[in-house]
């Protein structure tokens, strides 16, 4: 039997250490955000455990509000932009 993933709109942003206000709001409650400045990665508490998001990775908000990192090449093969659509 074959299956196809249902189309689901997601919220995501690409992590670069300098886009601080954006990722800090996203990670509130999902990450210990102290001591992350100047580091090349941040640690996110995901449903699968602690995961690292490195510069250039996307951080995705899942269908249940959970957050998880995704490598840029995988993200770009999997998702397309809807712009600022709600």
Secondary structure, 3 states (H helix, E strand, C coil): CCCCCCCCCCEEEECCCCCHHHHHHHHCCCCCCCCCCCCCEEEEEECCEEEEEECCCEEEECCCCCEEEECHHHHHHHCCCCCCCC
